[in-house]
Amino acid sequence: MTLDEILRDIHALEEDLLAYERKYGVLSETFYESYVSGEEPAEDAWVLDWGDWAGAYEIWLRRHQQYRALVASLRGGSPLARLIERAARREPIPVAA
């Protein structure tokens, strides 16, 4: 996975999360806190949405963590401008396994 792929995943997931937030009227962070504490949807028709919403939020959290870790490791004392230059040129910036 590359920095660009992580960033694309984050953006796609944010679109999904925004759709759920608009549908249910709360931010994903608020929803997720309730979901992990065991709250169940008020309507049976929401069960699949809630599972998908929680899964998308968990992946979004992981991608943000991967992004932060990768940027920190790539900077390693270098100016951020160098990383931005590489990313803007679409150089593949791999994530360490």
ZIRAWO-V832078 format. One record per backbone hydrogen bond with DSSP energy under -0.5 kcal/mol. NH is the residue of the N-H (numbers start at 0). CO is the residue of the C=O. Records with the same first field share a line. If there is no record, write none. Layout:
NH: CO, CO
This chain:
2: 92
5: 1
6: 2
7: 3
8: 4
9: 5
10: 6
11: 7
12: 8
13: 9
14: 10
15: 11
16: 12
17: 13
18: 14
19: 15
20: 16
21: 17
22: 18
23: 19
24: 20
30: 26
31: 27
32: 28
33: 29
34: 30
35: 31
36: 32
37: 34
38: 33
45: 42
46: 43
49: 45
50: 46
51: 47
52: 48
53: 49
54: 50
55: 51
56: 52
57: 53
58: 54
59: 55
60: 56
61: 57
62: 58
63: 59
64: 60
65: 61
66: 62
67: 63
68: 64
69: 65
70: 66
71: 67
72: 68
73: 69
74: 70
75: 71
77: 74
81: 78
82: 78
83: 79
84: 80
85: 81
86: 82
87: 83
88: 84
89: 86
90: 85
92: 90
93: 91
94: 0
